[in-house]
Amino acid sequence: MKKLWLALFILIAFAGLTAPTSADVLDPLDNSSAPVGTKVLVSYFGYQHLPDYKTEDGTTFDVGVDVAYAAFRPVYFAGKVFGKTWGVNGIIALTDISVESNDNDSADIGTYNGLGDLVVGPFIFLYEDFKKQVFLSFWEFVYTPTGTDEVSTDSWWFQHQLAFGWYPGPWSLDVCVNYWQKDEDQDVDVSDAFELEAAVGYAVTDKLRLAFQAAWWKDFDDQEDSDGNRIDGPGENLKLGINLGYALQENLMLNLRYMHDVDSDAYTDGSWTYLRLTYIF
């Protein structure tokens, strides 16, 4: 049980600290391009309620985890290289993780908070057609072990993302394919993972957009401790949800999004809600 809790806490830390860019942070119109020189500030205020952890064999443990965070992500469209728009972005988060469980008799119960790991990385648009509103881009996110001790993953993490956007008329389609490479933790060897996320939206009015979303996560390997002993199977998770977007003004967008876990194996099980403000300078 202790080994399972070690694996679980690595997963919880990863979910909480990487929340602004990991699974299901996609919003409608996210994958469009912008003119060179555009500056964007995205602010996330999120809450994850994770009451359970489901093992590969279907056993459910009460983990009583709640993650709250505020994250800030500046994005800068810097210039052109070989005719392709490129830029940089970064993320910094304030995170609070609370654990109250009836199934855990270890010393892991408590509250953990602090400044999360800094995330930085470049992006480039491989294809841009503003007339047809079709975009394809590649984003690299590097998670650096720079956060405070209580909430830092204390390791390097890498997210390679291919992002597609298509916006015909009032409709919008955003799809992201992610490959996660995770540095080995001192207690748990966390598997690399594949992630697919999508959002289909419709502009109800000039200011209001409604979208339905899905996110699927799949680990490649079992969760193991540092000695190579198997702790649990590869994690798998499917989330479904809804997103409401409202243009407060021409350069300020508000999004309210709710996602619920509908299938979890060797993964936490619960829900995720966040409010997002996007300001374009």
C-alpha atoms as an extended CHARMM CRD file, in Angstrom:
* protein
*
       281  EXT
         1         1  MET       CA              0.0000000000        0.0000000000        0.0000000000  PROA      1               0.0000000000
         2         2  LYS       CA              2.8680000000        2.3560000000        0.8110000000  PROA      2               0.0000000000
         3         3  LYS       CA              4.3620000000        1.8350000000       -2.6690000000  PROA      3               0.0000000000
         4         4  LEU       CA              0.9830000000        2.5360000000       -4.2290000000  PROA      4               0.0000000000
         5         5  TRP       CA              0.7850000000        5.8010000000       -2.3030000000  PROA      5               0.0000000000
         6         6  LEU       CA              4.2450000000        6.8010000000       -3.4970000000  PROA      6               0.0000000000
         7         7  ALA       CA              3.1410000000        6.2230000000       -7.0870000000  PROA      7               0.0000000000
         8         8  LEU       CA             -0.0910000000        8.0840000000       -6.4650000000  PROA      8               0.0000000000
         9         9  PHE       CA              1.6580000000       11.1190000000       -5.0320000000  PROA      9               0.0000000000
        10        10  ILE       CA              3.9090000000       11.4030000000       -8.0660000000  PROA      10              0.0000000000
        11        11  LEU       CA              0.7630000000       11.3520000000      -10.2210000000  PROA      11              0.0000000000
        12        12  ILE       CA             -1.0020000000       13.9330000000       -8.0150000000  PROA      12              0.0000000000
        13        13  ALA       CA              2.0310000000       16.2240000000       -8.0440000000  PROA      13              0.0000000000
        14        14  PHE       CA              2.2650000000       15.9280000000      -11.8130000000  PROA      14              0.0000000000
        15        15  ALA       CA             -1.4530000000       16.6500000000      -12.2830000000  PROA      15              0.0000000000
        16        16  GLY       CA             -1.3900000000       19.6330000000       -9.9430000000  PROA      16              0.0000000000
        17        17  LEU       CA              1.8550000000       21.2280000000      -11.0390000000  PROA      17              0.0000000000
        18        18  THR       CA              1.4160000000       20.7590000000      -14.7730000000  PROA      18              0.0000000000
        19        19  ALA       CA             -2.3280000000       21.4610000000      -14.8020000000  PROA      19              0.0000000000
        20        20  PRO       CA             -2.1570000000       24.5740000000      -17.0340000000  PROA      20              0.0000000000
        21        21  THR       CA             -0.6170000000       22.6250000000      -19.9310000000  PROA      21              0.0000000000
        22        22  SER       CA             -1.2960000000       18.9700000000      -19.2920000000  PROA      22              0.0000000000
        23        23  ALA       CA             -4.3790000000       16.9370000000      -20.0720000000  PROA      23              0.0000000000
        24        24  ASP       CA             -7.5910000000       18.8110000000      -20.8720000000  PROA      24              0.0000000000
        25        25  VAL       CA             -6.4580000000       22.4240000000      -20.6910000000  PROA      25              0.0000000000
        26        26  LEU       CA             -7.5190000000       22.9360000000      -24.2930000000  PROA      26              0.0000000000
        27        27  ASP       CA            -10.1060000000       25.6470000000      -24.9730000000  PROA      27              0.0000000000
        28        28  PRO       CA            -11.9310000000       26.5900000000      -28.2000000000  PROA      28              0.0000000000
        29        29  LEU       CA             -9.8630000000       28.7080000000      -30.6510000000  PROA      29              0.0000000000
        30        30  ASP       CA             -6.6380000000       27.8750000000      -28.7610000000  PROA      30              0.0000000000
        31        31  ASN       CA             -4.7840000000       26.6120000000      -31.8220000000  PROA      31              0.0000000000
        32        32  SER       CA             -5.1330000000       29.6790000000      -34.0540000000  PROA      32              0.0000000000
        33        33  SER       CA             -2.1730000000       31.8410000000      -35.0250000000  PROA      33              0.0000000000
        34        34  ALA       CA             -1.7050000000       35.5930000000      -34.6010000000  PROA      34              0.0000000000
        35        35  PRO       CA              0.3050000000       38.3830000000      -36.2590000000  PROA      35              0.0000000000
        36        36  VAL       CA              3.9720000000       38.7260000000      -35.3620000000  PROA      36              0.0000000000
        37        37  GLY       CA              4.3980000000       40.9340000000      -32.3050000000  PROA      37              0.0000000000
        38        38  THR       CA              1.1690000000       39.7880000000      -30.6300000000  PROA      38              0.0000000000
        39        39  LYS       CA              1.4370000000       39.3180000000      -26.8670000000  PROA      39              0.0000000000
        40        40  VAL       CA             -1.0570000000       37.2290000000      -24.9060000000  PROA      40              0.0000000000
        41        41  LEU       CA             -1.4650000000       36.6440000000      -21.1600000000  PROA      41              0.0000000000
        42        42  VAL       CA             -3.5200000000       33.5990000000      -20.1470000000  PROA      42              0.0000000000
        43        43  SER       CA             -4.5430000000       33.2660000000      -16.4800000000  PROA      43              0.0000000000
        44        44  TYR       CA             -5.9730000000       30.0250000000      -15.0620000000  PROA      44              0.0000000000
        45        45  PHE       CA             -7.8000000000       29.6080000000      -11.7470000000  PROA      45              0.0000000000
        46        46  GLY       CA             -8.4960000000       25.9150000000      -11.2770000000  PROA      46              0.0000000000
        47        47  TYR       CA             -9.7520000000       23.2840000000       -8.8650000000  PROA      47              0.0000000000
        48        48  GLN       CA             -9.3390000000       19.5120000000       -9.1550000000  PROA      48              0.0000000000
        49        49  HSD       CA            -11.4440000000       17.2410000000       -6.9300000000  PROA      49              0.0000000000
        50        50  LEU       CA             -9.9090000000       13.7530000000       -6.8690000000  PROA      50              0.0000000000
        51        51  PRO       CA            -11.7070000000       11.6580000000       -4.2180000000  PROA      51              0.0000000000
        52        52  ASP       CA            -10.6380000000        8.2480000000       -5.5770000000  PROA      52              0.0000000000
        53        53  TYR       CA             -7.7860000000        6.3220000000       -7.1340000000  PROA      53              0.0000000000
        54        54  LYS       CA             -8.6800000000        3.2910000000       -9.2730000000  PROA      54              0.0000000000
        55        55  THR       CA             -6.1100000000        0.5390000000       -9.7370000000  PROA      55              0.0000000000
        56        56  GLU       CA             -5.6740000000       -1.5330000000      -12.8750000000  PROA      56              0.0000000000
        57        57  ASP       CA             -7.7270000000       -4.3980000000      -11.3820000000  PROA      57              0.0000000000
        58        58  GLY       CA            -10.6400000000       -2.0890000000      -10.5290000000  PROA      58              0.0000000000
        59        59  THR       CA             -9.9710000000       -1.5960000000       -6.8190000000  PROA      59              0.0000000000
        60        60  THR       CA            -10.9440000000        1.8910000000       -5.6360000000  PROA      60              0.0000000000
        61        61  PHE       CA             -9.0420000000        3.6930000000       -2.8660000000  PROA      61              0.0000000000
        62        62  ASP       CA            -10.2610000000        6.7790000000       -1.0390000000  PROA      62              0.0000000000
        63        63  VAL       CA             -7.4960000000        9.3490000000       -1.5460000000  PROA      63              0.0000000000
        64        64  GLY       CA             -9.3430000000       12.5690000000       -0.7000000000  PROA      64              0.0000000000
        65        65  VAL       CA             -7.1880000000       14.8410000000       -2.8400000000  PROA      65              0.0000000000
        66        66  ASP       CA             -8.0560000000       18.4360000000       -3.7670000000  PROA      66              0.0000000000
        67        67  VAL       CA             -5.7740000000       20.5750000000       -5.9240000000  PROA      67              0.0000000000
        68        68  ALA       CA             -6.2520000000       24.3470000000       -6.2670000000  PROA      68              0.0000000000
        69        69  TYR       CA             -4.0240000000       26.5530000000       -8.3900000000  PROA      69              0.0000000000
        70        70  ALA       CA             -3.5670000000       29.9130000000      -10.0250000000  PROA      70              0.0000000000
        71        71  ALA       CA             -1.3410000000       29.8700000000      -13.1050000000  PROA      71              0.0000000000
        72        72  PHE       CA             -0.1100000000       32.5740000000      -15.4520000000  PROA      72              0.0000000000
        73        73  ARG       CA              1.0330000000       31.9430000000      -19.0180000000  PROA      73              0.0000000000
        74        74  PRO       CA              2.5240000000       34.6950000000      -21.2120000000  PROA      74              0.0000000000
        75        75  VAL       CA              2.7050000000       33.9140000000      -24.9550000000  PROA      75              0.0000000000
        76        76  TYR       CA              4.6980000000       35.9690000000      -27.4700000000  PROA      76              0.0000000000
        77        77  PHE       CA              4.5040000000       35.6200000000      -31.2700000000  PROA      77              0.0000000000
        78        78  ALA       CA              8.0940000000       36.6400000000      -31.9120000000  PROA      78              0.0000000000
        79        79  GLY       CA              8.7350000000       36.5000000000      -35.6500000000  PROA      79              0.0000000000
        80        80  LYS       CA              9.1280000000       34.4640000000      -38.8210000000  PROA      80              0.0000000000
        81        81  VAL       CA             11.6320000000       31.7390000000      -39.6580000000  PROA      81              0.0000000000
        82        82  PHE       CA             11.5500000000       30.3230000000      -43.2080000000  PROA      82              0.0000000000
        83        83  GLY       CA              8.1560000000       32.0150000000      -43.5180000000  PROA      83              0.0000000000
        84        84  LYS       CA              6.7300000000       30.2640000000      -40.4420000000  PROA      84              0.0000000000
        85        85  THR       CA              5.4710000000       32.1160000000      -37.3620000000  PROA      85              0.0000000000
        86        86  TRP       CA              7.3540000000       31.1940000000      -34.1980000000  PROA      86              0.0000000000
        87        87  GLY       CA              7.3130000000       32.3350000000      -30.5940000000  PROA      87              0.0000000000
        88        88  VAL       CA              7.8570000000       31.4760000000      -26.9550000000  PROA      88              0.0000000000
        89        89  ASN       CA              5.7000000000       30.9370000000      -23.8960000000  PROA      89              0.0000000000
        90        90  GLY       CA              6.1030000000       30.1970000000      -20.2020000000  PROA      90              0.0000000000
        91        91  ILE       CA              3.9960000000       29.1360000000      -17.2400000000  PROA      91              0.0000000000
        92        92  ILE       CA              4.2860000000       29.6990000000      -13.5120000000  PROA      92              0.0000000000
        93        93  ALA       CA              1.7300000000       28.3660000000      -11.0240000000  PROA      93              0.0000000000
        94        94  LEU       CA              0.8350000000       28.7400000000       -7.3670000000  PROA      94              0.0000000000
        95        95  THR       CA             -0.3960000000       25.3440000000       -6.1760000000  PROA      95              0.0000000000
        96        96  ASP       CA             -2.1690000000       23.9960000000       -3.0870000000  PROA      96              0.0000000000
        97        97  ILE       CA             -2.6190000000       20.2060000000       -2.6640000000  PROA      97              0.0000000000
        98        98  SER       CA             -4.7890000000       18.9150000000        0.1920000000  PROA      98              0.0000000000
        99        99  VAL       CA             -4.9590000000       15.2100000000        1.1390000000  PROA      99              0.0000000000
       100       100  GLU       CA             -7.5850000000       13.7810000000        3.4920000000  PROA      100             0.0000000000
       101       101  SER       CA             -7.9840000000       10.0210000000        3.1520000000  PROA      101             0.0000000000
       102       102  ASN       CA             -9.5000000000        7.2100000000        5.1980000000  PROA      102             0.0000000000
       103       103  ASP       CA             -7.4480000000        4.6080000000        3.3040000000  PROA      103             0.0000000000
       104       104  ASN       CA             -4.0090000000        6.1490000000        3.9050000000  PROA      104             0.0000000000
       105       105  ASP       CA             -2.3670000000        5.5000000000        7.2690000000  PROA      105             0.0000000000
       106       106  SER       CA              0.9730000000        7.0320000000        6.2750000000  PROA      106             0.0000000000
       107       107  ALA       CA              2.3080000000       10.5050000000        6.9380000000  PROA      107             0.0000000000
       108       108  ASP       CA              1.2760000000       11.7410000000        3.4860000000  PROA      108             0.0000000000
       109       109  ILE       CA             -1.9830000000       13.2810000000        4.7480000000  PROA      109             0.0000000000
       110       110  GLY       CA             -1.7850000000       17.0430000000        4.9450000000  PROA      110             0.0000000000
       111       111  THR       CA             -1.5490000000       20.2130000000        2.8640000000  PROA      111             0.0000000000
       112       112  TYR       CA              1.2380000000       21.0000000000        0.4130000000  PROA      112             0.0000000000
       113       113  ASN       CA              1.5390000000       24.4100000000       -1.2160000000  PROA      113             0.0000000000
       114       114  GLY       CA              4.0010000000       26.7120000000       -2.8840000000  PROA      114             0.0000000000
       115       115  LEU       CA              5.3590000000       27.9510000000       -6.1830000000  PROA      115             0.0000000000
       116       116  GLY       CA              5.2010000000       25.3030000000       -8.9160000000  PROA      116             0.0000000000
       117       117  ASP       CA              7.8770000000       24.3360000000      -11.3910000000  PROA      117             0.0000000000
       118       118  LEU       CA              8.5750000000       26.8750000000      -14.1300000000  PROA      118             0.0000000000
       119       119  VAL       CA              7.5070000000       25.7480000000      -17.6170000000  PROA      119             0.0000000000
       120       120  VAL       CA              9.1430000000       27.2700000000      -20.7160000000  PROA      120             0.0000000000
       121       121  GLY       CA              9.2830000000       26.4700000000      -24.3930000000  PROA      121             0.0000000000
       122       122  PRO       CA              9.1140000000       27.5820000000      -28.0380000000  PROA      122             0.0000000000
       123       123  PHE       CA              6.4440000000       27.0160000000      -30.6730000000  PROA      123             0.0000000000
       124       124  ILE       CA              6.2580000000       27.2220000000      -34.4600000000  PROA      124             0.0000000000
       125       125  PHE       CA              3.3240000000       27.2120000000      -36.8830000000  PROA      125             0.0000000000
       126       126  LEU       CA              3.9390000000       24.6170000000      -39.5740000000  PROA      126             0.0000000000
       127       127  TYR       CA              0.8850000000       25.6850000000      -41.5870000000  PROA      127             0.0000000000
       128       128  GLU       CA             -1.1840000000       28.8880000000      -41.5080000000  PROA      128             0.0000000000
       129       129  ASP       CA             -4.1250000000       29.7890000000      -43.7220000000  PROA      129             0.0000000000
       130       130  PHE       CA             -5.9510000000       32.7960000000      -42.3030000000  PROA      130             0.0000000000
       131       131  LYS       CA             -8.4230000000       32.8290000000      -45.2050000000  PROA      131             0.0000000000
       132       132  LYS       CA             -9.5760000000       29.2410000000      -44.6370000000  PROA      132             0.0000000000
       133       133  GLN       CA             -8.8470000000       29.4810000000      -40.8850000000  PROA      133             0.0000000000
       134       134  VAL       CA             -6.7290000000       26.3130000000      -40.7830000000  PROA      134             0.0000000000
       135       135  PHE       CA             -3.6340000000       26.0800000000      -38.5480000000  PROA      135             0.0000000000
       136       136  LEU       CA             -1.0820000000       23.4310000000      -37.5840000000  PROA      136             0.0000000000
       137       137  SER       CA              1.6310000000       24.0880000000      -35.0100000000  PROA      137             0.0000000000
       138       138  PHE       CA              4.2440000000       22.3680000000      -32.8380000000  PROA      138             0.0000000000
       139       139  TRP       CA              4.8010000000       23.3170000000      -29.1990000000  PROA      139             0.0000000000
       140       140  GLU       CA              7.5520000000       22.2000000000      -26.8250000000  PROA      140             0.0000000000
       141       141  PHE       CA              6.9860000000       22.5000000000      -23.0640000000  PROA      141             0.0000000000
       142       142  VAL       CA              9.9020000000       21.9530000000      -20.6750000000  PROA      142             0.0000000000
       143       143  TYR       CA              9.0410000000       21.5280000000      -16.9800000000  PROA      143             0.0000000000
       144       144  THR       CA             12.0470000000       22.5810000000      -14.9120000000  PROA      144             0.0000000000
       145       145  PRO       CA             12.7000000000       21.4330000000      -11.2930000000  PROA      145             0.0000000000
       146       146  THR       CA             12.5590000000       24.9830000000       -9.9400000000  PROA      146             0.0000000000
       147       147  GLY       CA              9.4980000000       25.0260000000       -7.6580000000  PROA      147             0.0000000000
       148       148  THR       CA              9.3680000000       25.0730000000       -3.8800000000  PROA      148             0.0000000000
       149       149  ASP       CA             10.1820000000       21.7840000000       -2.1580000000  PROA      149             0.0000000000
       150       150  GLU       CA              6.6230000000       20.8760000000       -1.1110000000  PROA      150             0.0000000000
       151       151  VAL       CA              5.1490000000       21.0090000000       -4.6110000000  PROA      151             0.0000000000
       152       152  SER       CA              8.0470000000       20.6200000000       -7.0520000000  PROA      152             0.0000000000
       153       153  THR       CA              8.3380000000       17.3610000000       -9.0110000000  PROA      153             0.0000000000
       154       154  ASP       CA             12.1140000000       17.7650000000       -8.5140000000  PROA      154             0.0000000000
       155       155  SER       CA             12.7540000000       16.4260000000      -12.0180000000  PROA      155             0.0000000000
       156       156  TRP       CA             12.6320000000       17.4010000000      -15.6840000000  PROA      156             0.0000000000
       157       157  TRP       CA              9.4770000000       16.7460000000      -17.7140000000  PROA      157             0.0000000000
       158       158  PHE       CA              8.9380000000       17.2530000000      -21.4390000000  PROA      158             0.0000000000
       159       159  GLN       CA              5.7130000000       17.6820000000      -23.3840000000  PROA      159             0.0000000000
       160       160  HSD       CA              5.8470000000       17.5490000000      -27.2140000000  PROA      160             0.0000000000
       161       161  GLN       CA              2.5940000000       18.8310000000      -28.7210000000  PROA      161             0.0000000000
       162       162  LEU       CA              1.1630000000       18.8960000000      -32.2330000000  PROA      162             0.0000000000
       163       163  ALA       CA             -1.8240000000       21.2810000000      -32.3470000000  PROA      163             0.0000000000
       164       164  PHE       CA             -4.4690000000       21.5950000000      -35.0740000000  PROA      164             0.0000000000
       165       165  GLY       CA             -7.1560000000       24.2830000000      -35.4190000000  PROA      165             0.0000000000
       166       166  TRP       CA             -9.9740000000       24.6570000000      -37.9620000000  PROA      166             0.0000000000
       167       167  TYR       CA            -12.5720000000       27.4170000000      -37.6910000000  PROA      167             0.0000000000
       168       168  PRO       CA            -15.1990000000       27.2650000000      -40.4780000000  PROA      168             0.0000000000
       169       169  GLY       CA            -17.8370000000       29.9220000000      -39.9160000000  PROA      169             0.0000000000
       170       170  PRO       CA            -19.4010000000       29.6810000000      -36.4490000000  PROA      170             0.0000000000
       171       171  TRP       CA            -17.8300000000       26.2510000000      -35.7990000000  PROA      171             0.0000000000
       172       172  SER       CA            -14.4630000000       25.5150000000      -34.2320000000  PROA      172             0.0000000000
       173       173  LEU       CA            -12.3770000000       22.3600000000      -33.9750000000  PROA      173             0.0000000000
       174       174  ASP       CA             -9.2360000000       22.1810000000      -31.8290000000  PROA      174             0.0000000000
       175       175  VAL       CA             -7.1920000000       18.9810000000      -31.5220000000  PROA      175             0.0000000000
       176       176  CYS       CA             -3.9200000000       18.4050000000      -29.6510000000  PROA      176             0.0000000000
       177       177  VAL       CA             -1.7190000000       15.3010000000      -29.7170000000  PROA      177             0.0000000000
       178       178  ASN       CA              0.8300000000       15.1450000000      -26.8980000000  PROA      178             0.0000000000
       179       179  TYR       CA              3.7680000000       12.8920000000      -26.1320000000  PROA      179             0.0000000000
       180       180  TRP       CA              4.9730000000       13.1420000000      -22.5320000000  PROA      180             0.0000000000
       181       181  GLN       CA              8.5260000000       12.2290000000      -21.5070000000  PROA      181             0.0000000000
       182       182  LYS       CA              8.9710000000       12.0620000000      -17.7650000000  PROA      182             0.0000000000
       183       183  ASP       CA             12.2800000000       12.0190000000      -15.9610000000  PROA      183             0.0000000000
       184       184  GLU       CA             12.6960000000        9.1870000000      -13.4450000000  PROA      184             0.0000000000
       185       185  ASP       CA             11.7470000000       10.1560000000       -9.9050000000  PROA      185             0.0000000000
       186       186  GLN       CA             13.8460000000        8.9700000000       -6.9700000000  PROA      186             0.0000000000
       187       187  ASP       CA             10.9850000000        6.8050000000       -5.6270000000  PROA      187             0.0000000000
       188       188  VAL       CA              8.8200000000        6.0110000000       -8.6590000000  PROA      188             0.0000000000
       189       189  ASP       CA              9.6470000000        5.4530000000      -12.3360000000  PROA      189             0.0000000000
       190       190  VAL       CA              6.7360000000        7.2070000000      -14.0840000000  PROA      190             0.0000000000
       191       191  SER       CA              5.9430000000        6.0300000000      -17.6090000000  PROA      191             0.0000000000
       192       192  ASP       CA              6.0160000000        8.1210000000      -20.7660000000  PROA      192             0.0000000000
       193       193  ALA       CA              2.4980000000        8.7880000000      -22.0030000000  PROA      193             0.0000000000
       194       194  PHE       CA              0.3220000000        9.6220000000      -25.0100000000  PROA      194             0.0000000000
       195       195  GLU       CA             -2.4970000000       12.1500000000      -24.8020000000  PROA      195             0.0000000000
       196       196  LEU       CA             -5.2400000000       13.1280000000      -27.2420000000  PROA      196             0.0000000000
       197       197  GLU       CA             -7.5450000000       16.0760000000      -26.5440000000  PROA      197             0.0000000000
       198       198  ALA       CA            -10.2290000000       17.7790000000      -28.6270000000  PROA      198             0.0000000000
       199       199  ALA       CA            -12.7850000000       20.5780000000      -28.3740000000  PROA      199             0.0000000000
       200       200  VAL       CA            -15.7010000000       21.1130000000      -30.7790000000  PROA      200             0.0000000000
       201       201  GLY       CA            -17.3570000000       24.5160000000      -30.4170000000  PROA      201             0.0000000000
       202       202  TYR       CA            -20.1300000000       26.6340000000      -31.8640000000  PROA      202             0.0000000000
       203       203  ALA       CA            -20.6110000000       30.4350000000      -31.6830000000  PROA      203             0.0000000000
       204       204  VAL       CA            -24.1310000000       30.7960000000      -30.2830000000  PROA      204             0.0000000000
       205       205  THR       CA            -23.8430000000       34.5880000000      -30.5500000000  PROA      205             0.0000000000
       206       206  ASP       CA            -21.0760000000       37.0210000000      -31.4940000000  PROA      206             0.0000000000
       207       207  LYS       CA            -19.8240000000       36.8500000000      -27.9030000000  PROA      207             0.0000000000
       208       208  LEU       CA            -20.9040000000       33.4340000000      -26.5600000000  PROA      208             0.0000000000
       209       209  ARG       CA            -19.3110000000       30.1260000000      -27.6370000000  PROA      209             0.0000000000
       210       210  LEU       CA            -20.3330000000       26.6520000000      -26.4160000000  PROA      210             0.0000000000
       211       211  ALA       CA            -17.9980000000       23.6670000000      -26.7560000000  PROA      211             0.0000000000
       212       212  PHE       CA            -17.8870000000       19.9900000000      -25.8820000000  PROA      212             0.0000000000
       213       213  GLN       CA            -14.5360000000       18.4790000000      -24.9530000000  PROA      213             0.0000000000
       214       214  ALA       CA            -12.7750000000       15.1600000000      -24.4850000000  PROA      214             0.0000000000
       215       215  ALA       CA             -9.3100000000       14.1530000000      -23.2900000000  PROA      215             0.0000000000
       216       216  TRP       CA             -7.7310000000       10.6700000000      -23.3170000000  PROA      216             0.0000000000
       217       217  TRP       CA             -4.4970000000        9.7830000000      -21.5060000000  PROA      217             0.0000000000
       218       218  LYS       CA             -2.5610000000        6.5010000000      -21.8510000000  PROA      218             0.0000000000
       219       219  ASP       CA              0.7120000000        5.5090000000      -20.1790000000  PROA      219             0.0000000000
       220       220  PHE       CA              3.0590000000        3.2710000000      -22.1640000000  PROA      220             0.0000000000
       221       221  ASP       CA              4.4730000000        1.2570000000      -19.2490000000  PROA      221             0.0000000000
       222       222  ASP       CA              3.6780000000        0.0200000000      -15.7460000000  PROA      222             0.0000000000
       223       223  GLN       CA              4.3520000000        2.2280000000      -12.7360000000  PROA      223             0.0000000000
       224       224  GLU       CA              7.4920000000        0.9550000000      -11.0050000000  PROA      224             0.0000000000
       225       225  ASP       CA              9.5870000000        1.9130000000       -8.0080000000  PROA      225             0.0000000000
       226       226  SER       CA             13.2450000000        2.8820000000       -8.2970000000  PROA      226             0.0000000000
       227       227  ASP       CA             14.2530000000       -0.7990000000       -7.9930000000  PROA      227             0.0000000000
       228       228  GLY       CA             12.0960000000       -1.8470000000      -10.9280000000  PROA      228             0.0000000000
       229       229  ASN       CA              9.3500000000       -3.4540000000       -8.8570000000  PROA      229             0.0000000000
       230       230  ARG       CA              5.8600000000       -3.1560000000      -10.3380000000  PROA      230             0.0000000000
       231       231  ILE       CA              3.4780000000       -0.9370000000       -8.3290000000  PROA      231             0.0000000000
       232       232  ASP       CA              0.4760000000       -0.6850000000      -10.6540000000  PROA      232             0.0000000000
       233       233  GLY       CA             -0.3680000000       -0.9960000000      -14.3340000000  PROA      233             0.0000000000
       234       234  PRO       CA             -0.1180000000        1.7340000000      -16.9600000000  PROA      234             0.0000000000
       235       235  GLY       CA             -2.4500000000        4.6320000000      -16.2160000000  PROA      235             0.0000000000
       236       236  GLU       CA             -5.3870000000        5.3240000000      -18.5160000000  PROA      236             0.0000000000
       237       237  ASN       CA             -8.0020000000        8.0680000000      -18.2040000000  PROA      237             0.0000000000
       238       238  LEU       CA            -10.8890000000        9.4710000000      -20.2400000000  PROA      238             0.0000000000
       239       239  LYS       CA            -12.4740000000       12.8490000000      -19.4710000000  PROA      239             0.0000000000
       240       240  LEU       CA            -15.5430000000       14.4900000000      -20.9920000000  PROA      240             0.0000000000
       241       241  GLY       CA            -16.7540000000       18.0170000000      -20.3980000000  PROA      241             0.0000000000
       242       242  ILE       CA            -18.2460000000       21.3020000000      -21.4680000000  PROA      242             0.0000000000
       243       243  ASN       CA            -16.7970000000       24.7610000000      -22.0600000000  PROA      243             0.0000000000
       244       244  LEU       CA            -18.5100000000       28.1660000000      -22.0940000000  PROA      244             0.0000000000
       245       245  GLY       CA            -16.5950000000       31.0660000000      -23.6120000000  PROA      245             0.0000000000
       246       246  TYR       CA            -17.6420000000       34.7130000000      -23.4770000000  PROA      246             0.0000000000
       247       247  ALA       CA            -15.9310000000       37.7350000000      -25.0670000000  PROA      247             0.0000000000
       248       248  LEU       CA            -15.9290000000       40.4090000000      -22.3860000000  PROA      248             0.0000000000
       249       249  GLN       CA            -14.4010000000       42.7710000000      -24.9480000000  PROA      249             0.0000000000
       250       250  GLU       CA            -12.5930000000       42.4450000000      -28.2560000000  PROA      250             0.0000000000
       251       251  ASN       CA             -9.2610000000       41.4890000000      -26.6560000000  PROA      251             0.0000000000
       252       252  LEU       CA            -10.4820000000       39.8020000000      -23.4480000000  PROA      252             0.0000000000
       253       253  MET       CA            -12.0190000000       36.2990000000      -23.3690000000  PROA      253             0.0000000000
       254       254  LEU       CA            -13.4680000000       34.4560000000      -20.3720000000  PROA      254             0.0000000000
       255       255  ASN       CA            -13.7970000000       30.6390000000      -20.3710000000  PROA      255             0.0000000000
       256       256  LEU       CA            -15.4780000000       28.4210000000      -17.7730000000  PROA      256             0.0000000000
       257       257  ARG       CA            -14.7750000000       24.7450000000      -18.2340000000  PROA      257             0.0000000000
       258       258  TYR       CA            -15.7920000000       21.5560000000      -16.4120000000  PROA      258             0.0000000000
       259       259  MET       CA            -14.3590000000       18.0860000000      -17.0820000000  PROA      259             0.0000000000
       260       260  HSD       CA            -15.3680000000       14.8040000000      -15.4170000000  PROA      260             0.0000000000
       261       261  ASP       CA            -13.5010000000       11.4860000000      -15.3860000000  PROA      261             0.0000000000
       262       262  VAL       CA            -15.6790000000        8.8330000000      -17.0110000000  PROA      262             0.0000000000
       263       263  ASP       CA            -13.1100000000        6.0150000000      -17.0750000000  PROA      263             0.0000000000
       264       264  SER       CA             -9.9410000000        5.5800000000      -15.0100000000  PROA      264             0.0000000000
       265       265  ASP       CA             -7.4820000000        2.6770000000      -14.6580000000  PROA      265             0.0000000000
       266       266  ALA       CA             -4.3700000000        3.0460000000      -12.4600000000  PROA      266             0.0000000000
       267       267  TYR       CA             -5.3380000000        6.7170000000      -12.2800000000  PROA      267             0.0000000000
       268       268  THR       CA             -7.0990000000        9.2530000000      -10.0820000000  PROA      268             0.0000000000
       269       269  ASP       CA            -10.8560000000        9.6570000000      -10.5670000000  PROA      269             0.0000000000
       270       270  GLY       CA            -12.7890000000       12.8860000000      -10.0770000000  PROA      270             0.0000000000
       271       271  SER       CA            -13.4560000000       16.2220000000      -11.7560000000  PROA      271             0.0000000000
       272       272  TRP       CA            -11.6800000000       19.3870000000      -12.8600000000  PROA      272             0.0000000000
       273       273  THR       CA            -13.0780000000       22.9240000000      -13.0810000000  PROA      273             0.0000000000
       274       274  TYR       CA            -11.3040000000       26.0930000000      -14.1180000000  PROA      274             0.0000000000
       275       275  LEU       CA            -11.8780000000       29.7100000000      -15.0230000000  PROA      275             0.0000000000
       276       276  ARG       CA             -9.5950000000       31.1560000000      -17.6970000000  PROA      276             0.0000000000
       277       277  LEU       CA             -8.9770000000       34.7680000000      -18.6830000000  PROA      277             0.0000000000
       278       278  THR       CA             -7.1960000000       35.4790000000      -21.9770000000  PROA      278             0.0000000000
       279       279  TYR       CA             -5.9670000000       39.0190000000      -22.6160000000  PROA      279             0.0000000000
       280       280  ILE       CA             -4.4700000000       40.0170000000      -25.9830000000  PROA      280             0.0000000000
       281       281  PHE       CA             -2.1960000000       43.0650000000      -25.9350000000  PROA      281             0.0000000000
